[in-house]
Each structure stands twice: as structure tokens, then as C-alpha cells.
């Protein structure tokens, strides 16, 4: 009877150790520790129609991210336009992009930088308002 319990005890111990290791690995990766710093445009920047808007941002994380998206919102008409959806990997993503405002309506706009943290849909975002005159 004693020889029957030893293998069962060994199997249960192995399962317990395997479960505790996998949980520790998940805890070490804080998937929400992602920071987005929008450098340009500055808050409430006024841009003339036809100008080129400079977009600069830095996204940092403790895990390798899976890309980013840049969205422009027209606050007045409540519409949005995705101007870039980039799939790239890294713990630090530098964004340097331009957007020509030629065919856009005038008024308040908002730029949103969305960091895509993983392929399951985990994302975080930062926004900045500007005015097209």
C-alpha cells in the first residue's frame, strides 16, 4: 500500500510545482506597465489647413509590444480616421510620422496614439488635442 502512495505523491508534487512556476512567470510580466509620451503635436497646437502636422511619440513597456496605431478624431463631426496602423515589435517604439491636413475640415481635432501590447487585444492609449484653422 505504501508503494502505491509514493508515486501519487510524486505526481501531485510535480503538478503543484509546475503550476506555481507558470503563475510566477505571469506575475513578472506587468502587461499594463506601458507608457506613451506624445512629444508632437503640443496640446492645443493651431495648424493651418494644408500644413503638415508633425507627430512624434515614444512608447515604452516592460514587455515586447506588437505595434501601434495613430488615429485622428474630428471632435465637431465625431468622426475618426486611422492614419497609420503599424505592426512592429519591441519594448521601446519611436513614432515619427507626418500628416498633411489639406482635405480636412476645420475645427477641433484630437490625435490618439494606441499601443498594441499583445495579440489578445490588450491596448493602452494617449490623446492630445489640436486645432485645424
C-alpha positions in Angstrom: 0.0 0.0 0.0 2.9 2.3 0.8 4.4 1.9 -2.6 1.1 3.0 -4.2 1.1 6.4 -2.3 4.7 7.3 -3.2 4.1 7.6 -7.0 0.9 9.5 -6.4 2.6 11.9 -4.0 5.4 12.4 -6.6 2.9 13.2 -9.4 0.9 15.7 -7.2 4.1 17.4 -6.1 5.3 17.8 -9.7 1.9 19.3 -10.8 1.9 21.7 -7.9 5.5 22.9 -8.7 4.7 23.3 -12.4 1.6 25.4 -11.6 3.4 27.7 -9.2 6.2 28.4 -11.7 3.8 29.3 -14.5 1.9 31.7 -12.2 5.1 33.4 -11.1 6.1 34.0 -14.8 2.8 35.7 -15.5 3.1 37.9 -12.4 6.6 39.0 -13.5 5.2 40.5 -16.8 3.1 43.6 -15.9 1.3 44.0 -19.2 -0.2 47.3 -18.1 3.2 49.0 -17.4 3.2 50.7 -20.8 3.8 54.5 -21.1 3.0 56.7 -24.1 4.7 60.1 -24.3 3.3 62.3 -27.1 6.0 64.8 -28.0 4.4 66.5 -31.0 1.9 68.0 -31.5 1.8 70.1 -28.4 -1.5 70.4 -26.6 -3.9 72.8 -28.4 -1.5 73.5 -31.2 -3.0 75.5 -34.0 -2.4 74.2 -37.5 -3.4 75.8 -40.8 -5.3 73.8 -43.4 -2.7 72.5 -45.9 0.1 72.3 -43.4 1.9 69.2 -42.4 1.3 68.0 -38.8 4.4 66.5 -37.2 3.6 63.5 -35.0 6.2 62.3 -32.6 5.8 59.9 -29.7 7.7 57.4 -27.6 6.1 54.2 -26.3 7.9 52.1 -23.6 6.9 48.9 -21.9 8.4 46.1 -19.8 7.2 43.6 -22.4 7.7 43.4 -26.2 4.7 45.2 -27.8 3.1 44.3 -31.1 2.7 47.7 -32.7 0.8 51.0 -32.6 -1.9 52.9 -34.3 -2.4 56.6 -34.9 -6.0 57.9 -35.1 -7.2 61.5 -35.8 -10.6 62.4 -34.4 -12.7 65.3 -35.6 -14.4 66.4 -32.4 -17.1 68.5 -34.1 -18.3 65.9 -36.6 -17.5 63.0 -34.2 -15.6 61.1 -37.0 -12.3 59.3 -36.9 -9.6 58.4 -39.4 -6.8 55.9 -38.8 -3.7 57.4 -40.4 -1.3 54.6 -39.5 -1.5 51.0 -38.2 1.9 49.6 -37.8 2.8 46.1 -36.7 6.2 46.1 -35.1 7.8 44.5 -32.1 9.9 46.0 -29.2 9.9 47.3 -25.7 10.5 50.8 -27.0 8.7 52.1 -30.1 9.6 55.5 -31.5 7.0 57.2 -33.7 8.0 59.9 -36.2 5.1 60.5 -38.7 3.6 63.4 -40.7 0.0 64.0 -41.7 -1.0 66.5 -44.4 -4.1 68.4 -43.4 -5.1 69.5 -47.0 -8.6 67.8 -47.3 -9.7 68.1 -43.7 -12.5 70.1 -42.2 -11.6 73.0 -39.9 -12.1 72.8 -36.1 -11.0 70.9 -33.0 -9.2 67.6 -33.6 -7.7 65.0 -31.3 -4.8 62.7 -32.0 -4.7 59.3 -30.3 -1.7 57.1 -30.1 -2.7 53.5 -29.3 -0.1 51.0 -28.1 -0.9 47.4 -29.0 0.6 45.4 -26.2 -0.2 41.9 -27.3 -2.2 39.9 -29.8 -5.1 39.3 -27.4 -6.2 42.9 -27.8 -4.6 44.4 -24.7 -4.1 48.1 -25.6 -3.5 51.5 -24.0 -3.7 55.0 -25.4 -2.8 58.6 -25.0 -4.6 61.6 -26.6 -3.7 65.2 -27.5 -6.0 68.0 -28.8 -5.1 70.4 -31.6 -7.0 72.9 -33.8 -7.1 73.0 -37.6 -7.8 76.6 -38.7 
